Amino acid sequence: MLESGQPAPLGANYDGHGVNFTLFSRHAEKVELCLFDQHGVERRFPLPQRSGDIWHGYFPGLKPGQRYGYRVHGPWSPAEGHRFNPKKLLVDPCARAVVGDVPDDPRFFNGTTLPDKQDNAGIAPKSLVIAEDFDWDEDTPLRTPWGKTVIYEAHVRGLTQLHPEIPERLRGTYAALGHPVMVKYLRHLGITALELLPIAHFASEPRLLRLGLSNYWGYNPVALWAVDPRYASGEDGLTPLQEFQQAVKRLHAAGIEVILDVVFNHTAELDELGPVIAMRGIDNASYYWLNAQGEYHNWTGCGNTLNLSDAQVMEWVLEGLRHWVRDCHIDGFRFDLASVLGRTPDFRQDAPLFAAIKACPILSKVKLIAEPWDVGPGGYQVGNYPPTFAEWNDHFRDATRCFWLHGGLSNGDFARRFAASSDVFQRAPRLPHASINLITAHDGFTLRDVVSFNHKHNQANGEDNRDGSNNNFSDNHGHEGLHVSFDVVERRRLSVHALLTTLLLAQGTPMLLAGDERGHSQHGNNNAYCQDNPLTWLDWQQDDSGLVDFTAALIHLRKRIPALTADRWWQEGDGNVRWFNASGKPLGNEEWEQGTHRMQILLSGRWLITINATDAVSDLALPDGEWRAIPPFAGEDNPILTTVWHGPAHGVCVFLKQS
């Protein structure tokens, strides 16, 4: 019944007549394909053929919808890295769909000295055969130039779960992402790329389940090729994958790219005491970085680290990424803890995986963004990624907060961050877009909390407020929390406007955290990874239309300024940028190292950004010419100014030079 089949492509592939199954395992002695009917009855079939390290077989007559898993036989020798146990049903690492969760159940855990004898097939998640039959019509890659890219980082559920204008049955789902109400809002803002927190099938850590919590962010992956069904509405009878594909198609029709946050650095199997789900039972010694005693190198802080220097594991990553691009029309990826991608085991800019991505005709054409660190030795690598990658720039985040909220930055340091951190990224052939500028992200305070809390308030996470960063460079403006006087609210508003203006009018690629433009707060929780509730969901009833319009105006203004959209490094005398002091004169040599916190930046010879980051009302003499304050900074009469701007404390304004 089970024929030899072919060793490629990876995973379970339906050809219209049957399904070809493949599984990589270098150290296995036997691999059993396990098929499950609608009643959960299991049938086992040894894969009949091995080609190199790929086990494979072809099953005629099988169709999409078939549930399956693997049992892998081999040595039990933890000191040598081998933890085979055929009592554990395993998820296919190349599955394009998975059904079922990973509960906190002792049947998922191996023994420490001997393999556990409890069979977990009755409760284990099952891989699912799918058909690649989605109708994309005329959908093609948008290929938005980096210089014109504005990223909006969002969580699938959190973005729409509370949206009153989206039908309740669709809220918090893939379908809601492409709903006309959401598309209209994103277009109003002017963002060009929606970056989604992980949507690949993931699990909640046993520790969280015991606390009555769950993993919200999704950085605990089970199957990195599979769309997680928990965000599917089932609308119109679509599968989770089809519903996500439909959302991408609709966003593309509106000119919005989709970038996925992917977690190819560790898995939900955690440390030696974690659950057995897939790789640990398939080929532990090949998939993970292990020390000489067979223990996991924990360079991710999550218990294990994937060994992406192994040729076959690397091919699993590459083909998984190609699947998202080919089959889901994804426009790019943000790589969580991306230093793992370059470990051999030391980080190398010319690591094999980086070279393979560059050489791939599919992956080399999409946007690639690194979170340029992990927690292992030499893991902090900001500025050291190959030219194919852009990078999250924590220098910009910290410096911008310090400049506006603490005054602890010189004019020169601020200018370097504003100029795409050229001291970090200007290394041929890298361009300014390599700096992904951010002031907030899912990990940390929201923008409203940055100006409302001096301390983290993470008690709800169940770790006695020990989790989350203590270095937030935030400022509560004299009062901790959200309920404050009108005067404090107004001072916070000015800081928010200044931070957003710096983010959206600086050189580099801006990334806006969803909800920052609406004043979203997590009440001081700066590590809300386990809060799948209204604390993290955007409250659309809280209507801060003024801040939304302010943000939208900044984004649309950005698109008009050639110095920001050309994606070319600014050079002395090229007309892109000039730096002036408070008197409207070019900054002198000594002024660059001063912390006057009053300066003016002229972009493309026409757009003037005036900055007063002090706590005192201050007059700034504008450079020669006639200037008009422009929205969102202009008053009702929108006057032409020729001499002095009476700048408020902690104020920023943008003027357009009149021709």
C-alpha positions as CSV (number, residue, x, y, z in Angstrom):
1,M,0.0,0.0,0.0
2,L,2.8,2.4,0.9
3,E,5.1,2.9,-2.1
4,S,8.7,4.2,-2.2
5,G,7.9,7.7,-3.3
6,Q,10.5,10.5,-3.7
7,P,12.8,12.2,-1.2
8,A,11.6,15.7,-2.4
9,P,9.9,18.0,-1.9
10,L,9.9,18.2,1.9
11,G,6.8,17.5,3.9
12,A,3.5,15.9,2.8
13,N,2.7,16.8,-0.8
14,Y,-0.6,15.9,-2.6
15,D,-0.3,15.5,-6.3
16,G,-3.9,14.8,-7.2
17,H,-3.6,11.1,-6.9
18,G,-2.0,10.5,-3.5
19,V,0.5,11.9,-1.0
20,N,4.3,11.8,-0.9
21,F,5.7,11.9,2.6
22,T,9.2,12.8,3.5
23,L,11.0,13.2,6.9
24,F,14.6,14.1,7.7
25,S,16.3,12.1,10.4
26,R,20.0,11.4,10.2
27,H,20.2,9.1,13.3
28,A,16.8,7.3,13.2
29,E,16.7,3.5,12.8
30,K,13.1,3.3,11.7
31,V,10.3,5.9,10.9
32,E,6.6,5.1,11.0
33,L,4.0,7.2,9.3
34,C,0.8,7.3,11.5
35,L,-2.5,8.0,9.8
36,F,-5.6,8.9,11.8
37,D,-9.3,8.6,10.7
38,Q,-12.1,10.9,11.8
39,H,-12.5,8.8,15.0
40,G,-8.9,9.1,15.9
41,V,-8.1,5.5,15.0
42,E,-4.4,5.1,14.2
43,R,-2.8,3.1,11.5
44,R,1.0,2.8,11.3
45,F,3.1,2.3,8.1
46,P,6.9,2.1,8.1
47,L,8.4,4.5,5.6
48,P,9.8,2.1,3.1
49,Q,12.7,4.1,1.6
50,R,15.7,6.1,2.8
51,S,17.6,8.4,0.5
52,G,20.6,9.8,2.4
53,D,19.0,11.2,5.5
54,I,15.5,11.6,4.1
55,W,12.9,8.9,4.8
56,H,10.1,8.8,2.3
57,G,7.0,7.0,1.0
58,Y,4.1,7.5,-1.3
59,F,0.5,6.6,-0.3
60,P,-1.8,6.3,-3.3
61,G,-5.4,7.5,-2.8
62,L,-4.8,9.7,0.2
63,K,-6.4,13.2,-0.1
64,P,-6.1,16.6,1.6
65,G,-7.6,16.6,5.1
66,Q,-5.7,13.5,6.1
67,R,-4.4,13.7,9.6
68,Y,-1.0,12.2,10.3
69,G,2.1,12.1,12.5
70,Y,5.3,10.2,12.9
71,R,6.8,7.7,15.4
72,V,10.6,7.6,15.1
73,H,12.7,4.8,16.4
74,G,16.4,5.1,17.4
75,P,18.8,5.2,20.3
76,W,18.0,6.6,23.7
77,S,21.3,8.2,24.7
78,P,20.9,11.7,26.1
79,A,24.6,12.1,26.7
80,E,25.1,11.7,23.0
81,G,22.1,13.9,22.2
82,H,19.7,11.1,21.1
83,R,16.2,11.1,22.7
84,F,14.2,8.8,20.4
85,N,11.0,7.5,21.8
86,P,8.4,5.9,19.5
87,K,5.8,6.2,22.3
88,K,5.5,9.9,21.3
89,L,3.6,11.0,18.3
90,L,5.5,13.7,16.5
91,V,4.5,16.7,14.4
92,D,5.9,17.0,10.9
93,P,8.3,20.0,11.0
94,C,7.3,20.6,7.4
95,A,3.5,20.4,8.0
96,R,1.6,23.2,6.3
97,A,-1.3,22.7,8.7
98,V,-1.6,21.3,12.2
99,V,-4.7,20.6,14.3
100,G,-4.7,20.5,18.1
101,D,-2.8,22.1,20.9
102,V,0.0,20.9,23.3
103,P,-1.6,20.6,26.7
104,D,0.2,20.4,30.0
105,D,0.0,16.7,30.3
106,P,2.7,14.2,31.6
107,R,2.3,12.1,28.4
108,F,4.2,14.8,26.5
109,F,7.3,14.6,28.6
110,N,10.2,12.2,28.3
111,G,12.0,10.6,31.2
112,T,15.4,12.0,32.3
113,T,17.2,8.7,32.5
114,L,14.9,6.3,30.6
115,P,12.3,7.1,27.9
116,D,8.8,7.6,29.1
117,K,6.5,4.7,28.2
118,Q,3.2,6.6,28.1
119,D,1.7,6.9,24.6
120,N,0.5,10.4,23.8
121,A,-1.3,9.9,20.4
122,G,-4.7,10.5,21.9
123,I,-3.9,14.1,22.9
124,A,-1.0,15.0,20.5
125,P,-1.5,17.6,17.8
126,K,-1.8,16.1,14.3
127,S,-0.2,17.3,11.1
128,L,-2.7,17.8,8.2
129,V,-2.3,17.1,4.5
130,I,-3.4,20.2,2.5
131,A,-4.0,21.1,-1.2
132,E,-2.3,24.2,-2.6
133,D,-5.3,25.4,-4.6
134,F,-5.9,29.0,-3.6
135,D,-6.9,31.3,-6.5
136,W,-4.6,34.3,-6.4
137,D,-6.1,35.8,-9.6
138,E,-3.8,38.7,-10.6
139,D,-2.1,39.2,-7.3
140,T,1.6,39.9,-7.7
141,P,4.4,41.1,-5.3
142,L,4.1,44.8,-4.5
143,R,7.8,45.3,-4.1
144,T,7.4,48.6,-2.3
145,P,10.8,50.3,-2.4
146,W,12.5,50.4,1.0
147,G,12.7,54.2,0.9
148,K,9.0,54.4,0.7
149,T,8.3,51.8,3.3
150,V,6.4,52.5,6.6
151,I,5.9,49.4,8.8
152,Y,3.0,48.9,11.2
153,E,3.7,46.1,13.7
154,A,0.5,44.4,14.9
155,H,-0.9,41.2,16.5
156,V,-3.6,39.5,14.5
157,R,-6.0,39.1,17.5
158,G,-5.1,42.3,19.3
159,L,-5.5,44.5,16.3
160,T,-9.2,43.8,15.7
161,Q,-10.6,41.8,18.7
162,L,-12.4,44.9,20.1
163,H,-13.2,46.7,16.8
164,P,-17.0,47.6,16.9
165,E,-17.3,48.1,13.2
166,I,-16.0,44.6,12.3
167,P,-18.6,41.8,12.6
168,E,-18.2,40.0,15.9
169,R,-17.6,36.6,14.3
170,L,-14.6,38.0,12.4
171,R,-12.9,40.0,15.2
172,G,-9.4,38.9,16.1
173,T,-9.0,36.7,12.9
174,Y,-7.2,36.6,9.6
175,A,-10.5,37.6,7.9
176,A,-10.5,40.8,10.0
177,L,-7.1,41.9,8.6
178,G,-8.6,42.2,5.1
179,H,-12.0,43.5,6.2
180,P,-12.8,46.8,4.4
181,V,-13.0,48.7,7.7
182,M,-9.4,47.6,8.6
183,V,-8.1,48.2,5.1
184,K,-9.6,51.7,5.1
185,Y,-8.0,52.5,8.4
186,L,-4.5,51.3,7.4
187,R,-4.8,53.3,4.1
188,H,-5.8,56.4,6.1
189,L,-2.7,56.1,8.2
190,G,-0.6,55.7,5.1
191,I,1.4,52.6,6.3
192,T,2.8,50.5,3.4
193,A,3.5,47.2,5.3
194,L,1.7,45.3,8.0
195,E,4.1,43.3,10.1
196,L,2.4,40.5,12.0
197,L,3.6,38.9,15.2
198,P,4.1,35.2,14.7
199,I,1.2,33.3,13.0
200,A,3.0,30.0,12.6
201,H,1.4,27.2,14.8
202,F,2.6,27.7,18.4
203,A,2.0,26.4,21.9
204,S,1.7,27.9,25.4
205,E,4.5,27.0,27.8
206,P,3.5,24.5,30.5
207,R,4.4,27.1,33.2
208,L,1.9,29.6,31.8
209,L,-0.9,27.0,31.5
210,R,-0.4,26.1,35.2
211,L,-0.8,29.8,36.0
212,G,-4.0,30.1,34.0
213,L,-2.3,32.2,31.3
214,S,-1.4,31.5,27.7
215,N,1.3,32.6,25.2
216,Y,-0.1,35.6,23.4
217,W,2.8,36.8,21.2
218,G,3.4,33.4,19.6
219,Y,7.1,33.1,20.1
220,N,6.9,29.4,21.1
221,P,6.7,27.6,17.8
222,V,5.4,24.1,17.1
223,A,5.2,24.0,13.3
224,L,6.9,26.9,11.5
225,W,5.4,26.2,8.1
226,A,1.8,26.1,9.3
227,V,-0.7,28.9,9.8
228,D,-2.1,28.7,13.4
229,P,-5.8,27.9,13.3
230,R,-6.6,29.9,16.5
231,Y,-6.8,33.1,14.4
232,A,-9.2,31.6,11.8
233,S,-12.9,32.5,11.8
234,G,-13.9,29.7,9.4
235,E,-15.8,32.3,7.4
236,D,-17.2,31.0,4.0
237,G,-15.9,27.5,4.7
238,L,-12.2,28.6,4.2
239,T,-9.4,26.7,5.9
240,P,-7.1,28.7,8.2
241,L,-4.5,28.9,5.4
242,Q,-7.0,30.0,2.8
243,E,-8.4,32.6,5.2
244,F,-5.0,34.0,5.7
245,Q,-4.2,33.9,2.0
246,Q,-7.5,35.8,1.3
247,A,-6.4,38.5,3.8
248,V,-3.0,38.9,2.1
249,K,-4.7,39.2,-1.2
250,R,-7.1,41.9,0.0
251,L,-4.2,43.9,1.7
252,H,-2.2,43.6,-1.5
253,A,-5.1,45.0,-3.5
254,A,-5.0,48.1,-1.2
255,G,-1.2,48.5,-1.7
256,I,-0.2,47.1,1.7
257,E,2.6,44.5,2.0
258,V,2.5,41.8,4.6
259,I,5.6,40.9,6.6
260,L,5.7,37.9,9.0
261,D,7.6,37.7,12.2
262,V,9.2,34.2,12.2
263,V,10.9,32.3,15.0
264,F,13.6,30.1,13.4
265,N,15.7,30.1,16.5
266,H,14.1,27.7,19.1
267,T,11.0,25.6,19.5
268,A,8.3,24.9,22.0
269,E,10.2,21.8,23.2
270,L,12.1,24.1,25.6
271,D,14.8,22.6,27.8
272,E,15.6,19.0,28.6
273,L,12.5,18.8,30.8
274,G,10.2,20.3,28.2
275,P,7.6,18.5,26.1
276,V,8.4,16.2,23.2
277,I,6.5,17.6,20.2
278,A,8.6,17.2,17.0
279,M,12.4,17.8,16.6
280,R,13.4,16.3,19.9
281,G,12.0,13.0,18.9
282,I,12.8,13.2,15.2
283,D,16.6,13.9,15.4
284,N,17.5,15.9,18.5
285,A,21.3,15.8,17.8
286,S,20.8,17.3,14.4
287,Y,18.2,20.0,15.0
288,Y,19.6,21.6,18.2
289,W,22.9,23.0,19.4
290,L,24.1,20.7,22.1
291,N,27.2,20.7,24.4
292,A,29.5,17.7,24.9
293,Q,27.1,16.3,27.6
294,G,24.2,16.4,25.2
295,E,22.6,19.4,26.9
296,Y,21.0,22.3,25.1
297,H,22.9,25.5,24.5
298,N,20.3,28.1,25.6
299,W,21.4,31.0,23.5
300,T,17.7,32.1,23.1
301,G,16.7,32.2,26.7
302,C,13.9,29.7,25.8
303,G,15.6,26.5,26.7
304,N,17.0,25.4,23.3
305,T,18.6,26.8,20.1
306,L,18.1,25.5,16.6
307,N,21.3,24.5,14.8
308,L,20.9,26.3,11.5
309,S,24.4,25.6,10.4
310,D,23.4,21.9,9.8
311,A,22.8,21.6,6.0
312,Q,19.5,19.7,6.3
313,V,18.1,21.9,9.1
314,M,19.2,25.0,7.0
315,E,17.3,23.5,4.0
316,W,14.2,23.1,6.2
317,V,14.4,26.9,7.1
318,L,14.9,27.9,3.5
319,E,12.1,25.8,2.1
320,G,9.8,27.0,4.9
321,L,10.5,30.6,4.0
322,R,9.9,29.8,0.3
323,H,6.6,28.2,1.2
324,W,5.4,31.5,2.9
325,V,6.5,33.5,-0.2
326,R,5.3,31.1,-2.9
327,D,2.1,29.9,-1.3
328,C,1.0,32.9,0.8
329,H,2.6,35.7,-1.2
330,I,4.4,37.1,1.9
331,D,6.4,40.2,1.1
332,G,9.1,39.8,3.8
333,F,10.2,38.4,7.2
334,R,11.3,39.8,10.5
335,F,13.5,37.2,12.1
336,D,13.2,36.9,15.9
337,L,16.6,36.6,17.7
338,A,18.2,36.6,14.3
339,S,21.8,36.1,15.5
340,V,21.0,32.4,15.8
341,L,20.7,32.4,12.0
342,G,24.4,33.3,11.7
343,R,25.8,31.0,14.4
344,T,28.3,28.4,13.4
345,P,28.4,28.4,16.5
346,D,30.0,31.9,16.7
347,F,28.1,34.6,14.7
348,R,29.4,35.1,11.2
349,Q,28.2,37.6,8.7
350,D,29.0,35.1,6.0
351,A,27.3,32.2,7.7
352,P,25.9,29.5,5.3
353,L,22.3,30.4,5.9
354,F,22.9,34.0,5.1
355,A,24.7,33.0,1.9
356,A,21.9,30.7,0.9
357,I,19.3,33.3,1.4
358,K,21.2,35.8,-0.8
359,A,21.6,33.2,-3.5
360,C,17.9,32.1,-3.5
361,P,16.0,33.8,-6.4
362,I,12.8,33.8,-4.2
363,L,14.1,34.9,-0.8
364,S,16.6,37.4,-2.1
365,K,13.8,39.5,-3.5
366,V,11.7,39.9,-0.3
367,K,12.2,42.2,2.6
368,L,14.4,40.7,5.3
369,I,14.6,42.2,8.8
370,A,16.8,41.0,11.7
371,E,16.2,41.4,15.4
372,P,20.0,41.6,15.6
373,W,20.7,39.9,18.9
374,D,20.3,36.7,20.9
375,V,21.3,36.1,24.6
376,G,24.3,33.8,23.8
377,P,28.0,34.8,23.7
378,G,28.6,37.5,21.1
379,G,24.9,37.6,20.4
380,Y,24.6,41.4,20.1
381,Q,25.3,42.1,16.5
382,V,23.6,45.4,15.6
383,G,25.1,46.7,12.3
384,N,26.9,43.5,11.5
385,Y,24.3,41.7,9.3
386,P,24.9,41.2,5.6
387,P,23.5,43.8,3.1
388,T,20.4,41.7,2.3
389,F,19.1,42.4,5.8
390,A,17.7,45.5,7.5
391,E,17.9,45.5,11.3
392,W,15.9,46.7,14.3
393,N,17.9,49.7,15.6
394,D,17.8,49.8,19.4
395,H,20.3,52.7,19.3
396,F,17.5,54.8,17.7
397,R,14.9,53.7,20.2
398,D,17.0,54.5,23.3
399,A,18.6,57.7,22.0
400,T,15.3,59.2,20.9
401,R,13.7,58.5,24.2
402,C,16.8,59.9,26.1
403,F,16.8,63.0,23.9
404,W,13.2,63.9,24.4
405,L,12.5,62.6,27.9
406,H,15.8,62.9,29.7
407,G,18.0,65.4,27.9
408,G,21.0,63.1,28.1
409,L,22.2,63.3,24.5
410,S,24.4,65.6,22.5
411,N,23.3,67.3,19.3
412,G,25.7,65.1,17.4
413,D,24.4,61.9,18.9
414,F,20.9,62.9,18.1
415,A,21.8,63.8,14.5
416,R,23.6,60.4,14.0
417,R,20.4,58.6,15.0
418,F,18.3,60.9,12.9
419,A,20.5,60.2,9.9
420,A,19.8,56.5,9.9
421,S,22.6,55.8,12.4
422,S,25.1,56.1,9.7
423,D,27.9,55.4,12.2
424,V,26.4,51.9,12.6
425,F,25.0,51.1,9.2
426,Q,26.9,53.1,6.5
427,R,29.0,50.2,5.3
428,A,28.9,49.6,1.5
429,P,26.7,48.4,-0.1
430,R,24.2,49.0,2.8
431,L,21.7,51.8,2.4
432,P,19.8,53.9,5.0
433,H,16.8,51.6,5.0
434,A,19.0,49.1,6.9
435,S,18.1,51.0,10.0
436,I,14.6,50.0,11.2
437,N,13.8,52.9,13.4
438,L,11.5,52.3,16.3
439,I,10.6,54.0,19.5
440,T,8.3,51.1,20.7
441,A,7.6,47.5,19.7
442,H,5.5,44.6,21.0
443,D,8.3,43.9,23.5
444,G,8.3,46.8,25.9
445,F,6.2,49.8,26.9
446,T,3.6,51.2,24.4
447,L,4.2,54.9,23.5
448,R,1.6,56.1,25.9
449,D,3.2,54.0,28.7
450,V,6.6,55.4,27.8
451,V,5.4,58.9,28.9
452,S,3.2,57.6,31.8
453,F,5.3,55.1,33.7
454,N,8.8,55.2,35.2
455,H,8.6,51.6,36.3
456,K,7.3,48.3,34.8
457,H,4.1,46.9,36.3
458,N,4.1,43.2,35.2
459,Q,2.5,41.6,38.3
460,A,-0.2,40.0,36.1
461,N,2.5,37.9,34.4
462,G,2.9,35.8,37.5
463,E,6.7,36.4,38.0
464,D,6.6,38.9,40.9
465,N,7.4,41.7,38.5
466,R,10.9,40.2,37.8
467,D,10.3,39.8,34.1
468,G,10.6,42.6,31.5
469,S,13.3,45.2,31.0
470,N,14.3,47.6,33.8
471,N,15.9,50.0,31.3
472,N,13.0,51.7,29.6
473,F,14.3,55.3,29.3
474,S,10.7,56.4,30.0
475,D,9.4,59.4,31.9
476,N,6.1,59.6,33.7
477,H,6.2,63.4,33.7
478,G,6.0,63.5,37.5
479,H,3.1,61.1,38.1
480,E,3.1,57.4,37.7
481,G,0.1,56.0,35.9
482,L,-2.7,57.2,33.5
483,H,-5.0,59.2,35.8
484,V,-3.3,62.6,36.0
485,S,-4.1,66.3,35.8
486,F,-4.8,68.1,32.6
487,D,-1.4,69.8,32.8
488,V,0.4,66.5,32.9
489,V,-1.7,65.1,30.1
490,E,-0.7,68.1,28.0
491,R,3.0,67.7,28.7
492,R,2.8,64.0,27.8
493,R,1.0,64.9,24.6
494,L,3.8,67.2,23.5
495,S,6.3,64.4,24.2
496,V,4.3,61.9,22.2
497,H,4.1,64.3,19.3
498,A,7.9,64.9,19.5
499,L,8.7,61.2,19.6
500,L,6.4,60.4,16.7
501,T,7.7,63.3,14.6
502,T,11.3,62.1,15.2
503,L,10.4,58.5,14.3
504,L,8.4,59.3,11.1
505,L,10.7,62.1,9.7
506,A,14.1,60.5,10.4
507,Q,16.1,58.8,7.7
508,G,15.8,55.0,7.7
509,T,12.7,52.7,7.8
510,P,10.1,53.7,10.4
511,M,8.2,51.1,12.3
512,L,5.1,52.1,14.2
513,L,3.6,49.9,16.9
514,A,-0.1,49.3,16.4
515,G,-2.1,51.4,18.8
516,D,0.5,54.0,19.5
517,E,-1.4,56.3,17.2
518,R,-4.5,55.7,19.3
519,G,-2.9,56.2,22.8
520,H,-3.1,52.5,23.6
521,S,-1.9,51.6,27.1
522,Q,-0.9,48.3,28.7
523,H,-1.0,50.0,32.1
524,G,2.7,49.8,32.6
525,N,3.2,46.1,31.6
526,N,6.3,46.0,29.4
527,N,6.3,42.3,28.8
528,A,2.7,41.4,28.0
529,Y,3.6,38.2,26.1
530,C,1.1,36.2,28.2
531,Q,-1.8,38.6,28.3
532,D,-4.3,37.6,25.7
533,N,-7.0,39.9,27.0
534,P,-8.2,43.5,26.8
535,L,-4.9,44.7,28.4
536,T,-3.2,44.1,25.0
537,W,-6.2,44.3,22.6
538,L,-6.6,47.7,21.0
539,D,-9.5,49.6,22.5
540,W,-11.2,51.1,19.4
541,Q,-13.9,52.7,21.6
542,Q,-11.2,55.0,23.0
543,D,-11.3,57.6,20.2
544,D,-8.1,59.7,20.0
545,S,-8.8,60.9,16.5
546,G,-6.5,63.8,16.9
547,L,-3.5,61.6,17.5
548,V,-4.5,59.3,14.7
549,D,-4.8,62.2,12.3
550,F,-1.5,63.7,13.6
551,T,0.3,60.3,12.9
552,A,-1.3,60.0,9.4
553,A,-0.3,63.5,8.5
554,L,3.3,62.8,9.5
555,I,3.4,59.6,7.4
556,H,2.0,61.3,4.4
557,L,4.4,64.2,4.9
558,R,7.3,61.8,5.0
559,K,6.3,60.5,1.5
560,R,6.7,64.0,0.1
561,I,10.3,64.5,1.3
562,P,12.9,63.2,-1.2
563,A,15.7,63.2,1.4
564,L,13.7,60.5,3.2
565,T,12.4,58.4,0.3
566,A,15.5,58.3,-1.9
567,D,17.2,55.7,0.4
568,R,20.6,57.3,-0.2
569,W,23.1,58.3,2.5
570,W,23.2,62.0,3.2
571,Q,26.5,63.7,2.2
572,E,27.8,67.2,2.9
573,G,26.5,69.6,0.4
574,D,24.1,67.2,-1.4
575,G,21.1,69.3,-0.6
576,N,19.4,66.5,1.4
577,V,20.1,67.8,4.9
578,R,21.4,70.9,6.7
579,W,21.7,71.3,10.4
580,F,21.1,74.7,12.1
581,N,21.3,76.0,15.7
582,A,18.6,77.9,17.5
583,S,19.8,81.1,15.8
584,G,19.2,79.7,12.3
585,K,22.9,79.4,11.6
586,P,24.8,76.2,10.7
587,L,25.8,74.2,13.7
588,G,29.4,74.9,14.6
589,N,32.0,72.3,15.5
590,E,31.7,72.8,19.2
591,E,27.8,72.8,19.1
592,W,27.7,69.2,17.8
593,E,29.0,67.9,21.1
594,Q,26.8,70.2,23.2
595,G,23.5,69.1,24.7
596,T,21.6,72.3,23.9
597,H,18.6,70.3,22.8
598,R,17.5,73.1,20.5
599,M,18.2,72.7,16.8
600,Q,16.8,72.8,13.3
601,I,17.0,70.3,10.5
602,L,16.4,71.3,6.9
603,L,15.5,68.4,4.6
604,S,15.6,68.6,0.8
605,G,16.0,72.4,1.0
606,R,12.3,72.9,1.8
607,W,11.1,71.1,4.9
608,L,12.4,72.6,8.2
609,I,12.0,70.6,11.5
610,T,12.4,72.8,14.5
611,I,13.3,71.1,17.8
612,N,13.1,72.4,21.4
613,A,13.7,69.4,23.7
614,T,14.1,71.6,26.8
615,D,11.6,72.3,29.5
616,A,11.4,76.0,28.8
617,V,9.5,78.0,26.2
618,S,12.1,79.1,23.7
619,D,12.4,81.3,20.6
620,L,14.2,79.8,17.5
621,A,15.3,82.1,14.7
622,L,14.4,80.4,11.4
623,P,16.9,80.3,8.6
624,D,16.5,82.9,5.8
625,G,13.3,82.6,3.8
626,E,9.6,82.6,4.2
627,W,8.2,79.6,6.1
628,R,4.7,78.2,6.5
629,A,3.8,75.8,9.4
630,I,2.3,72.7,7.8
631,P,-0.2,70.2,9.1
632,P,-0.3,68.6,11.6
633,F,1.5,71.5,13.2
634,A,-0.2,74.5,11.6
635,G,-2.8,76.6,13.4
636,E,-6.1,77.6,11.8
637,D,-4.6,80.7,10.1
638,N,-1.4,78.8,9.0
639,P,0.7,81.9,9.0
640,I,3.8,82.7,6.9
641,L,6.8,83.2,9.2
642,T,9.9,85.0,8.3
643,T,11.8,85.4,11.6
644,V,11.2,83.7,14.8
645,W,9.3,80.5,16.0
646,H,8.0,80.9,19.5
647,G,8.5,77.2,20.3
648,P,6.8,75.7,23.3
649,A,8.6,73.7,25.9
650,H,9.3,70.2,24.6
651,G,8.0,71.2,21.2
652,V,8.6,70.3,17.6
653,C,7.2,71.9,14.4
654,V,7.7,71.4,10.7
655,F,7.7,74.3,8.2
656,L,7.6,74.4,4.4
657,K,9.7,76.9,2.6
658,Q,7.6,79.1,0.3
659,S,8.9,79.3,-3.3
